[in-house]
Amino acid sequence: MEIKPIAHIYNDFNEKFGLPRQSGMAEHLMSEIIMDEGYRMPDAFRGIENFSHLWLIWEFDAMGAAKDEDDDRWSATVRPPKLGGNERVGVFATRSPNRPNRLGMTVVKLVSYEETADRGPVLKVSGADIRNGTAIYDIKPYVPFADCVPEASEGFTYEHKDEKLFVLFSCAVPEELWGDRFFALQEILELDPRPGYQDDPERIYAFDYGEYVVRFKVNEDRLIVTEIEVRE
């Protein structure tokens, strides 16, 4: 079976570093889904506004797994960041991108649906853990009575799900970042973007956030944003 993208998603993250590790963890992080040519048919979205959440099927491209179509290498075990980056578990017991087929699945909140003259149907969604420009292969409604299993066990993720850092800003925040973009940035930083195996309180980390570069360091349970500057 061959599959091809039906859309692409756009937001403030051009790289993996800084992205939430799971969907829904940064509810203020907004993204737009723009349909590709050939799929810009309003009829295909009839009734979608009656659903609050959607499933996205998408491609891990620059975020792991094989680097090109001729490279089918993958690892049977991976090292989840939340386990410190040292303990190995089976790839099928994780959400790791390093898997045989580069498919991810994510639940997002549907914020709005709009039919535009130049871009066709546009979906605005929140809480995605997907980087800017990623290919979307399918969109499906999230159905709570079928998709939610309240008694499901959470494996190794349970003991780490509520871990958050206290975020401080020791620098000025540009006016353009105030609003949802600032709240999204704060949520992302609270989740600790660092690799799980790194814990150097003097190290300065950096990631791109839209047109800005955000630099920070972490000391115990405090994350300090040291600089926010326009990206060159």
C-alpha positions in Angstrom: 0.0 0.0 0.0 1.3 3.4 -0.9 0.2 6.5 1.1 0.7 10.1 0.4 0.2 13.3 2.4 -3.2 15.0 2.3 -2.1 18.1 4.3 0.7 19.7 6.2 0.8 21.3 9.7 2.3 24.6 10.5 3.4 26.1 13.9 6.3 27.8 15.7 8.6 24.7 15.9 10.9 24.0 13.0 12.9 21.4 14.9 12.3 18.5 17.4 14.0 20.1 20.4 11.5 22.0 22.5 8.4 20.2 21.2 6.1 18.6 23.8 6.8 14.9 24.0 3.1 14.1 23.9 0.1 15.8 22.6 -2.2 17.9 24.8 0.6 18.8 27.2 0.8 22.4 25.9 -2.8 23.3 25.2 -1.9 26.9 24.2 0.4 25.7 21.4 -1.6 26.5 18.2 -1.1 24.9 14.8 -2.8 25.2 11.4 -3.5 22.3 9.1 -3.5 23.3 5.4 -4.8 20.7 3.0 -2.7 19.9 -0.1 -4.0 20.5 -3.6 -6.5 17.8 -4.5 -7.9 17.6 -0.9 -9.3 21.1 -0.6 -12.9 20.1 -0.8 -15.3 21.5 1.9 -17.6 18.5 1.5 -14.8 16.3 2.9 -15.1 18.2 6.2 -18.9 18.4 6.5 -19.8 17.9 10.1 -16.3 18.1 11.5 -17.2 21.2 13.6 -19.4 18.8 15.8 -16.2 17.1 17.1 -14.1 18.8 19.7 -10.9 16.7 19.1 -9.3 15.0 16.1 -6.8 12.2 15.5 -3.9 13.1 13.2 -1.9 10.4 11.4 1.4 11.9 10.4 5.0 11.2 9.4 8.2 11.2 11.5 10.5 12.6 8.9 13.4 14.6 10.3 12.6 13.4 13.8 14.0 9.9 13.8 13.6 6.5 12.2 15.1 6.0 8.7 16.8 9.0 7.2 15.8 8.2 3.6 13.6 5.8 1.6 16.4 3.4 1.0 17.4 3.2 4.6 15.1 0.8 6.5 17.2 0.4 9.6 15.4 0.6 13.0 16.1 -0.4 16.5 14.1 -3.0 18.5 14.8 -1.2 21.7 15.0 2.5 22.5 15.9 4.7 25.5 12.9 6.9 26.5 14.0 10.3 27.8 11.7 10.0 30.8 13.7 7.0 31.9 16.9 9.1 32.0 18.0 8.1 28.5 19.8 5.0 29.8 17.2 2.3 30.3 16.1 0.4 27.2 12.6 -0.7 26.5 11.0 -2.2 23.4 10.2 0.2 20.6 6.6 -1.0 20.4 6.2 -0.2 24.1 7.0 3.5 23.4 6.0 6.4 21.2 9.6 6.6 19.8 9.9 7.8 16.2 12.6 5.2 15.6 10.3 2.5 14.3 9.8 0.4 11.1 7.2 2.7 9.6 7.5 6.4 10.4 3.9 7.0 11.4 2.8 9.0 14.4 -0.7 9.5 15.8 -1.8 12.5 17.8 -4.9 13.8 19.4 -5.5 17.5 19.0 -8.2 19.9 20.0 -10.1 21.4 17.1 -10.2 25.2 17.8 -11.8 26.3 14.6 -12.6 25.3 11.1 -12.6 27.9 8.2 -13.1 27.7 4.5 -10.8 30.2 2.8 -10.6 31.4 -0.7 -6.8 30.9 -1.2 -6.0 27.9 1.1 -9.2 25.9 1.1 -10.4 24.3 4.3 -8.1 25.3 7.3 -8.1 23.6 10.6 -6.8 25.4 13.6 -5.8 23.0 16.4 -4.1 23.1 19.8 -1.9 20.8 21.7 -0.1 19.1 18.8 3.4 17.5 19.4 4.3 17.8 15.7 6.9 20.1 14.2 6.3 22.8 11.5 5.8 21.5 8.0 5.1 17.9 8.9 3.1 15.8 6.5 -0.4 14.7 7.6 -1.7 11.4 6.1 -5.1 11.3 7.7 -7.6 13.1 9.9 -10.2 11.3 11.9 -12.6 12.4 14.7 -11.8 11.5 18.2 -14.8 9.6 19.7 -14.6 9.5 23.5 -16.8 6.4 24.2 -14.6 4.3 21.8 -11.2 6.0 22.1 -11.0 6.7 25.8 -10.2 3.8 28.1 -10.4 5.1 31.7 -9.0 1.9 33.3 -6.0 1.7 30.9 -2.6 1.3 32.6 0.2 3.8 31.8 3.3 1.8 32.1 6.6 3.6 32.8 4.9 7.0 31.9 2.7 7.1 35.0 5.4 8.2 37.5 6.6 11.0 35.3 3.4 12.4 33.9 3.0 15.2 36.5 6.6 16.3 36.6 7.0 20.0 35.8 9.6 22.7 36.3 9.1 26.2 37.8 9.8 28.6 35.0 11.5 32.0 35.6 12.3 34.7 33.0 15.5 36.6 33.7 15.2 38.5 30.4 12.6 40.6 28.6 9.8 38.9 26.7 9.1 40.5 23.3 5.6 42.0 23.0 4.9 39.9 20.0 5.1 36.8 22.2 2.4 37.8 24.7 -0.9 35.9 24.5 -1.2 32.3 23.5 2.3 32.1 22.2 3.7 33.1 25.6 1.5 30.6 27.4 2.5 27.9 25.0 6.2 28.6 25.5 5.7 28.6 29.3 3.9 25.2 29.1 6.6 23.7 26.9 9.4 24.9 29.3 7.6 23.5 32.3 7.8 20.1 30.7 11.6 20.3 30.6 12.7 20.1 26.9 16.2 18.8 27.8 17.3 15.2 27.0 16.6 13.0 29.9 20.2 12.1 30.4 21.5 15.7 30.7 21.5 17.5 34.1 24.2 20.2 34.0 23.0 23.4 35.8 25.5 25.6 34.0 24.7 24.4 30.5 22.7 26.8 28.3 20.2 25.2 26.0 18.5 26.8 23.0 15.7 26.1 20.6 13.9 28.0 17.8 10.4 29.2 18.6 8.9 30.9 15.6 11.1 33.9 14.7 12.9 33.7 18.0 15.7 31.7 19.7 15.0 30.9 23.3 17.9 30.1 25.6 17.6 28.6 29.1 19.3 26.7 31.9 17.9 24.3 34.6 19.0 24.1 38.2 17.1 21.3 40.1 13.4 22.1 39.6 13.9 25.7 38.3 14.2 26.6 34.6 15.5 30.0 34.0 15.0 31.7 30.6 18.2 33.7 30.0 17.6 35.2 26.6 14.9 35.5 23.9 16.3 37.0 20.7 15.2 37.3 17.1 16.6 34.4 15.0 19.0 35.4 12.3 
